[in-house]
Amino acid sequence: MRIPAAFCGNVGLKPSFGRVPAYPLSPFGTVAHLGPHAMSVPDAALMLNVLAQPDARDWHALPPDGRDYRMGLDDGVRGLRIAYSPTLGYARHVHPEVAAAVDRAVHDLAALGAVVEQVDPGFDDPLDICTGLWFLGAATVWAGLSDAQRAVTDPDFAAQAALGQRLSALEVQQLNLRRGALGSQLRQFMQRFDLIATPAVAVPAFEARPAGHSAMTPEAMLGWSPFSYPFNLSQQPAATMPCGLTGDGLPIGLQLVGPMFGDALVLRACRAYESLRPVARPSLSWA
């Protein structure tokens, strides 16, 4: 949700894992999340109301909380503690226009009354955890394909599946243990802060497959998006908000991350920023 939303200038919310039931279970397990992609925060909140309805087929689903996510959207951010982390402590290549736009957005949140502190959460880049679990999911998908389907599968995906097939049970368990340690560290960090602010993506949108590009290395797969996968692993709610344009007119996204089950808080903070810096959009009405 967050990456395409950032590239398209829309709102994308990855809710707390289990908030939106999923069936059938993704081959990528509990790393995969479902959530709304919308043109405004109120639309995203309304969509979450619908998506969060119970479905007994998903044994990971959270119990329905009966919340109307539109309520409290306009309560603002005054007094909220925001940890602003421009690189999460490890992102090496953040496009300068992205960095500048996100910095301005965070200053806007401070002007609205948020208490902003520039600080990193203190964890190492978990890229290899994410890609290892992704390769395992790719191997699961591959195992269910027919020979005819395999013959037309993207070669990079086939190669990722092959890497997943080589993972031992011990290696998978080690990945999951490291993931658990990351989640624990982030939950402790969120005892000090209400929200984390980062860029949504490190770069503006790029060609779907630039010449000579290969997605075979972890860096090539997700190195351009170092801010998203940590929160897939930790299962926290996180949202993308449009916060500007590059000189070429490409959208830039701000990411706001909340504590586990803090979906309403994330939407509220997004709405505060949206109300201050609304995005001009063409009318889509048929009237």
N, C-alpha and C positions, 0 to 999 in steps of 0.2 A: 504493500500500500504506500509506504513512505517514499520509496525511490521513484516510481512512476508519478506520484503526486508532485514531488519536487521538480521533476523534469517537465511537468505539464502546467505548473503554476496552480495546483489545486490543493485541497486539504486531504490528507491521508492519515487515518488513525489505525495503528496496530494496537488493539485492545489488550488488556491482561489476558494471558493464555487461558482459554476455557470460557471466556466471557461470551464468545460467539461459538456455538456448537458447530462441529464439522463432521460430516459423514459422506463418504467413508473416510476413515482416518488417513491422513496423508502418509505416503511412503517415507516422507522426511520427518515423520514423528512429531515430537513436541517442539521442534524448531519452527514448524510452519504455523502461521497465524492467519486468521481471516478477519476482515474489518472493512469499514466504509472508506470509499474514495469519493469525495464530493466537491462541489464548487464553493461551499461556505461551511462554517462551523455549525450553524443551526441545522443545515441539511445533514451533516455528518452525525450530529446528535440524534436527529430523527431516524436516520438510517440505522444507527446502532440500536435504537429502541426496537426496531423490527428484527435485526439480525440476532439480537441477544435473547430472543424467545426460546423457550426450552425445547430440547430434542433429546429424548431418552436414548437414542442410538449412540450418542457420543458419551462415553464413560468418563472423558476428561472434563466435560462441561461443568461449569460452576453452577451452583443453585441459583435460580432466578432471584434477583434482588428487588424486583418490582419498581426499579428506579425509572423515572422519566428523565433521560439525559439532557433534555432541553431545560429542565429546571435548574436555576442557579447559574446559567451560562453568563449572565451579565454581572456577576458578583465581583469581578475584577481581580487584580493580583496584589492589591495593597497588603503589605506585611508578609507575603509569601517569600520564602527563602529559596533563591535560585542559585545553583552552582553552574557557573558559566565555564565551559571547558572547550576552548577553540580547537583542540586537537585530541582530546581524551588522553593526552600524554604520549601518544605514539604516532598519530597521523603525520606523515612526512610531507605530503604534497597536497595542500589545500589551495585551490585556485585563489589568487589575490582578490578577485572581485567577489567571490563567494565569502571569503573571510571578512571583507569589509562590510558587505551587506548584513551578514549575521551579527557582526559587532554592533552595527547601528540598531538592529532589531533588539538586541539585548539592552542597549542603552535606552531604547524606547520603553521596555518593560520596567527598567529602573525608574524612568520618569513617571510611570503609572503607579509607583509606590512599592514595587518589589524590592527586596533586599538582595542585591546581586553580589556574589563573591566569585572571583575568577580562581578556580581550583580544579584540579584533575581528580577523578575518582581513585586513581592509584593502582589500577590493574594493568597488566601487560596485554598487548594486542592478542585477542583470542581468535585470530583469523584461522589458525590451524585447527582449532576445535570445531569451528563452524564448517570449514571445508571438509574435515574428516567425516563429520556427521552427514554432510551433503553427499559425499561420495558413497557413504553407506546407503543413503536413500536412493541414489542413482542406481546402485547395484540391485536394490529391491525392485525398482521399476523395471530394470533390464531383465530380471529373472521372470517377469510376467509377460514379456513380449514374445510374439511369435517370430520365426525366422524372417518372415516377410516384413514384419514391423522393424526388426533389427536392421534389415537391409537399407531402410530409408531413414534411420535415426541419425541425428546430427553426430558427426564423428567425434566432436569434443565431448558430447554427453556420453557416447559409448566408451571413450577413454576414461572419463570420470567413473563410470560404472566399473570398469576394469580395476581401477585403483581401489574402489570400495570392496570389491571381491577379495582383495588381498589383505584387508584388515582382519586381524585375529580377534577373537572374543576378548582377550586381555586388552588389546589396544582400544577396542570400543569402550570397555569398562573404564579404562584410564581417561578417555575423552569425556565420558559422562561424569567422572569424579572431578575432573578439572572444571567442567561446566558448573557443577554444584558449588565448587569453591568460588567461582566467579559470581554466581547468584547470591551466595552468602555475603561476599564482600560488598556487592552493590546494595543489598538490603541494609547492611550496617551503615553504609554511606548515606542512604536515604533517611537514616535517623537524624541526620544533621540538616537535611535539606528537603524542601517540598518538591522541587523540580530540578532537572538538569537541562541546560540549554547547550546545544551544539549545532554546527551545520548539519543539514539533513544529508547532503551528499558533498563530497569534496570538490567536485567539478561540475560545470554545466553539462547539459545533455550532449552526447556525442553520437557518432554514427553507430548503427546497430552492429556492424562488424567492420571496423576500420581495416584498411588494406594491411595484410600481414599479421593481423591480430589472431591470437590463439587464447582460448580460455583454459588452457591446461594447467597453468600454475595458479596457486592461491592468490598471488598478487594480481595476476591478470583477471582473475574471476571477480575479486571484490576489493582490490586495493584502492579503487576509485571511490569506494563507499565504506570507509572504515568506521562510520558512525552508526550504522544500522544493525549489523549482526550481533554486537554485544547484547542488545536488548531483545533480540530473538532468543538468544541463549538464556538470558535472565528472566524472560517472559513478562517483563514490565510493560505497561502501556506507554506508547510513544507516538507522537504525531508530527507530521510535517505541515508547516504553514508557509505560504509564499511570502517572501520578504524582500523582493526586488528583482531587478533584471540586470543581466550583463550588458556590456556595450553593444553586443550583437543581438540583444533583445531576448535572450534565453532566460527562463525563470530560475530563481535561486530560492532555496528552501531553508527555513529554520526548523530545527527539531527540538521539541520539548518532551521530556521523559518524566514520568511520574513514578511513585511507588507502586508496588503490586496492589491491584484493585483500585488504584487512584484514577480510573478512566475519566470520571466526572471532573476531577481537578485538572487533568490535562486539557480537556475540552474547554473548561472555564478560562484557563490561561491563554489558550489559542484564541478564544473569542475576544479576550481583552486586547490582544495584539491586533486582531482583525478589525475591531471597532476603531482602533486608532489609525491603522494603515489599511483601509479597505482596498481591494483589488478592483479596478475598473474592468467590467466584463460586458460583452455584447448581450443584448436581450435575446433570449431564446424563446420568447412567447410567440405563439401562433396568432395571437389576437391582432 
